[in-house]
């Protein structure tokens, strides 16, 4: 088996996104990649989502609010990162 480069170009990506269902090891993979590649991490803070409990009891009625909360949370995290770069 030949040694293949980790990335297709000489420059590694600035960001790596990991997604998937609950409990499949996304957080573990994220931590291992960050440690191996020297990346900072940006985690979804599910415990801050006030709609999550309602989502698990009635997905149809709470799905949009739950996902919007995560979307706005991620937008705020990215905005905070850009501000710290200044």
Secondary structure, DSSP 4 states (H G I P E B T S, - for coil): -----SSSSSSPPS------STTSSHHHHHHHHHHHHT-------GGG-TTHHHHHH-HHHHHHHHHHHHHHHHHHHHHHHHHHH-
